[in-house]
Amino acid sequence: MIRVCIVCVGQTEVEFVKSCLAPYLRQSQVLAFPSLLQSPS
């Protein structure tokens, strides 16, 4: 299985990856997981 890390800048993008992209890509044996960027404070 192929693993893909998708870099996200907001929580909305993370939810999109989890709810839309990941299930779609899983059908093609691709495991997609989001990674949320944190800004330095």
Secondary structure, DSSP 8 states (H G I E B T S, - for coil): -EEEEEEESSHHHHHHIIIIIHHHHHTTTEEEEEEE-----
